[in-house]
């Protein structure tokens, strides 16, 4: 379908607050999502979403935030929006990933976010 959120900061905030995934848990293919993530995302965002991908570690790209960055408080809507349009130094991946694949990756990013938050909680309590 047509993506109705605009490529503006307002559009981003609107998607972040209101855009929900059309995939229910039975439609999420985690192995496929993980594969897409490793191809398109991990080079910058890191295998576990901490922002420490190979390009970052080689200092080709700076300032990739971790998915559990509290200041960003990413949501499925904000993730999808950024995959679709790009944001800051990240380009759009709309041509590399179709709509269903973007949502698969979005679910995977949310999984990584919750895992990072879980490990953070453990660290804080030690």
C-alpha positions, 0 to 999 in steps of 0.5 A: 500500500501507499505509505501515508506519513510524510518525510518531515519531522512531523511525519516522523513523530506521527509515525512514531506515535501512531504507526503500528505493524500490520504483522501479528506474531504468527507472521513474523519470520525471525530467521528471515528478519535476522538475515535481512538485518545482518545484510542491511543493518548490522554493518552500522548498527551492530549485530545486537543493535548497540551501534557498534557495527564494523563501519562504526568501529573502523570510524567510517561512520560516527554517532550511530545510537544504540537501539536502547538509547532512552533519548530516542525511545524508538517504536515500531512506527519510528523504525519503519519510518526511518527504514522508509525515508532514512534519517540523519546520516542513514539513507532510505532502504525502501528500494532494498526492502519491500513493505513486508521485509521492512516490517520484518526488520522492524520487529527484529529491531524491537527484539534487539532493543528489548534484549539490550534493555534487559542486559542493561537492567542486569548491569544496573543491578549488579 
